[in-house]
Amino acid sequence: MNDKAPVTGTVMPEGNAPSQGEMDDLKRDMRSAQWTHWAQTNQKRIIAAVAALVIVLMAGGLWKEQIKSQHSAAASLYQQAVNEQDKTKQQSLMQSVVSQFDSSAYSALAQMQLAHLDQAHAEDHLKALITHPEAMKEWVWQARLDLAAMKIEQGDKAAANALLAKIVGDQYQQLRHYLMAMAAADAVEKEKHLQKALDAISNDKVLKSKIETLMAQKAS
């Protein structure tokens, strides 16, 4: 009696072990049979999954269009605010950018502008800019330095030093060390930071001249 392996029609050679090629065919047939059985059993689930995927892809496309539309609207409102000559109206428009598009980079830019337009709440605007997820690192650096300068003016040198302890880019080091000199606890510390400020990259001629004057006064 001949024994045949009933696997999707593939026959085992009589009296001999299957060759490697035949074993590979068997494995492919078994996998094919398993997949066919699974597909038949789960046909409704497959159809539902495909339908869900189509919906997700369509929604993704619509989401991208919505994001693009929101970006354009935020840019338009921010530009309108920048071009507004009346400071009261400009402040109101900037606040609209923040409230309507709070998760966009334009909201961070508006907070930067509001720190100057709305002096009574400048600290709040700077803090909002520092923690904004879409703010560029350069904006955050400048906001920290501006907030540190405010703290020095308020006499809160501890708070200023905590802000100034954080790293900033090279182009901000001169202002950072100048402010650290202003918040220094003693003359030695102040002179050290003034020298570092003088040695740093300078983007502000007025600030550099002020530092040079302070250094000359120390030397005399």
C-alpha positions as CSV (number, residue, x, y, z in Angstrom):
1,M,0.0,0.0,0.0
2,N,1.4,3.4,-1.0
3,D,1.3,6.1,1.6
4,K,0.8,9.6,0.3
5,A,1.1,12.8,2.3
6,P,-2.2,14.7,1.9
7,V,-0.7,18.2,1.9
8,T,-2.3,20.3,-0.8
9,G,-1.8,17.6,-3.5
10,T,2.0,17.2,-3.0
11,V,3.0,13.5,-3.1
12,M,5.7,11.9,-1.1
13,P,8.0,9.7,-3.2
14,E,7.5,6.0,-2.3
15,G,10.3,4.4,-0.2
16,N,12.6,7.4,-0.3
17,A,13.0,10.4,2.0
18,P,12.0,13.7,0.3
19,S,14.7,15.8,-1.2
20,Q,15.5,19.3,0.1
21,G,13.7,20.8,-2.9
22,E,10.7,18.7,-2.2
23,M,10.7,19.6,1.5
24,D,10.8,23.3,0.4
25,D,7.8,22.7,-1.8
26,L,6.0,21.0,1.1
27,K,6.6,24.0,3.4
28,R,5.4,26.4,0.8
29,D,2.3,24.3,0.3
30,M,1.6,24.1,4.0
31,R,2.1,27.9,4.4
32,S,-0.2,28.5,1.4
33,A,-2.9,26.2,2.9
34,Q,-2.6,27.8,6.3
35,W,-2.9,31.3,4.8
36,T,-5.9,30.3,2.6
37,H,-7.7,28.7,5.6
38,W,-7.0,31.7,7.8
39,A,-8.2,34.1,5.1
40,Q,-11.4,32.2,4.6
41,T,-12.1,32.0,8.3
42,N,-11.3,35.7,8.9
43,Q,-12.8,37.1,5.7
44,K,-15.1,39.6,7.4
45,R,-12.3,40.8,9.7
46,I,-10.0,41.3,6.7
47,I,-12.7,43.3,4.9
48,A,-13.3,45.4,8.0
49,A,-9.6,46.0,8.5
50,V,-9.1,47.1,4.8
51,A,-12.1,49.5,5.1
52,A,-10.6,50.9,8.3
53,L,-7.3,51.5,6.6
54,V,-8.9,53.3,3.7
55,I,-10.7,55.5,6.2
56,V,-7.5,56.2,8.1
57,L,-5.6,57.1,4.9
58,M,-8.5,59.4,3.7
59,A,-8.6,61.0,7.2
60,G,-4.8,61.5,7.0
61,G,-5.1,63.3,3.7
62,L,-7.9,65.5,5.1
63,W,-5.9,66.1,8.3
64,K,-2.9,67.3,6.2
65,E,-5.1,69.7,4.3
66,Q,-6.6,71.0,7.5
67,I,-3.1,71.5,9.0
68,K,-2.1,73.3,5.8
69,S,-5.2,75.5,6.0
70,Q,-4.6,76.4,9.6
71,H,-0.9,77.2,8.9
72,S,-2.0,79.6,6.2
73,A,-4.6,81.2,8.4
74,A,-2.1,81.7,11.2
75,A,0.5,83.1,8.9
76,S,-2.1,85.6,7.4
77,L,-3.3,86.8,10.8
78,Y,0.3,87.1,12.2
79,Q,1.3,89.2,9.1
80,Q,-1.8,91.3,9.6
81,A,-0.7,92.0,13.2
82,V,2.9,92.8,12.2
83,N,1.6,95.3,9.6
84,E,-0.8,97.0,12.0
85,Q,0.5,100.5,12.9
86,D,-1.9,101.0,15.9
87,K,-0.2,99.4,18.9
88,T,-3.5,98.6,20.7
89,K,-5.0,96.9,17.6
90,Q,-1.6,95.2,17.0
91,Q,-1.7,93.8,20.5
92,S,-5.2,92.6,20.1
93,L,-4.3,90.8,16.8
94,M,-1.3,89.2,18.4
95,Q,-3.5,87.9,21.2
96,S,-5.8,86.5,18.6
97,V,-3.0,84.6,17.0
98,V,-2.2,83.1,20.4
99,S,-5.7,82.1,21.2
100,Q,-6.7,80.8,17.8
101,F,-3.5,79.0,16.8
102,D,-1.9,78.2,20.2
103,S,-0.1,75.1,19.0
104,S,1.5,76.8,16.0
105,A,4.9,78.5,15.7
106,Y,3.1,81.7,14.9
107,S,1.7,81.6,18.5
108,A,5.3,81.5,19.8
109,L,6.2,84.5,17.6
110,A,3.1,86.4,18.8
111,Q,4.2,85.8,22.4
112,M,7.6,87.3,21.5
113,Q,5.9,90.4,20.1
114,L,3.5,90.6,23.1
115,A,6.4,90.6,25.5
116,H,7.1,94.1,24.1
117,L,3.6,95.3,23.4
118,D,2.0,94.2,26.7
119,Q,4.6,95.3,29.2
120,A,2.3,94.7,32.2
121,H,2.3,91.0,31.3
122,A,5.7,90.7,29.7
123,E,7.0,88.1,32.1
124,D,4.0,85.8,31.4
125,H,4.6,86.2,27.6
126,L,8.3,85.3,27.9
127,K,7.6,82.3,30.0
128,A,5.0,81.1,27.5
129,L,7.5,81.5,24.7
130,I,10.2,79.6,26.6
131,T,7.9,76.6,27.1
132,H,6.2,76.7,23.7
133,P,6.7,73.4,21.9
134,E,7.0,75.1,18.5
135,A,9.4,77.8,19.5
136,M,12.8,77.8,17.8
137,K,15.7,77.5,20.1
138,E,17.0,80.9,19.2
139,W,13.6,82.4,20.3
140,V,13.9,80.5,23.6
141,W,17.4,81.7,24.2
142,Q,16.4,85.3,23.6
143,A,13.3,85.0,25.8
144,R,15.4,83.6,28.7
145,L,17.9,86.4,28.4
146,D,15.1,89.0,28.3
147,L,13.5,87.4,31.3
148,A,16.8,87.4,33.2
149,A,17.3,91.1,32.4
150,M,13.8,91.7,33.9
151,K,14.7,89.8,37.0
152,I,17.9,91.8,37.5
153,E,15.9,95.0,37.2
154,Q,13.5,93.6,39.9
155,G,16.5,92.8,42.1
156,D,15.9,89.1,41.9
157,K,19.5,88.1,41.0
158,A,18.9,84.4,42.1
159,A,16.2,84.0,39.5
160,A,18.3,85.8,36.9
161,N,21.3,83.5,37.5
162,A,19.0,80.4,37.3
163,L,17.9,81.5,33.8
164,L,21.5,82.5,32.8
165,A,22.9,79.1,33.9
166,K,21.2,77.5,30.9
167,I,23.2,77.1,27.7
168,V,22.6,79.5,24.7
169,G,24.1,79.7,21.3
170,D,27.4,81.5,20.6
171,Q,25.7,84.6,19.2
172,Y,23.9,85.1,22.5
173,Q,26.9,84.6,24.8
174,Q,28.0,88.2,24.9
175,L,24.6,89.3,26.3
176,R,24.5,86.3,28.6
177,H,27.8,87.0,30.2
178,Y,27.0,90.7,30.4
179,L,23.9,89.9,32.3
180,M,25.8,87.4,34.5
181,A,28.2,90.3,35.3
182,M,25.2,92.4,36.3
183,A,23.9,89.6,38.5
184,A,27.3,88.8,40.0
185,A,27.7,88.5,43.8
186,D,31.1,90.2,43.9
187,A,33.5,92.3,41.9
188,V,35.8,89.4,40.9
189,E,32.9,87.4,39.5
190,K,31.6,90.5,37.7
191,E,35.0,91.2,36.1
192,K,35.3,87.6,35.0
193,H,32.0,87.7,33.1
194,L,32.6,91.1,31.6
195,Q,35.8,89.8,30.1
196,K,34.0,86.7,28.8
197,A,31.4,89.1,27.3
198,L,34.1,91.1,25.7
199,D,35.7,88.0,24.2
200,A,32.4,86.6,22.8
201,I,31.0,87.1,19.4
202,S,29.5,90.6,19.2
203,N,26.3,91.4,17.3
204,D,25.5,94.6,19.3
205,K,27.9,97.5,19.0
206,V,26.1,99.5,21.7
207,L,26.4,96.6,24.2
208,K,30.1,96.0,23.2
209,S,30.8,99.7,23.8
210,K,29.1,99.5,27.2
211,I,31.2,96.4,28.2
212,E,34.4,98.1,27.1
213,T,33.5,101.2,29.2
214,L,32.9,99.0,32.3
215,M,36.2,97.2,31.7
216,A,38.1,100.4,31.4
217,Q,36.5,101.7,34.6
218,K,37.7,98.5,36.4
219,A,41.2,99.0,35.0
220,S,41.5,102.6,36.1
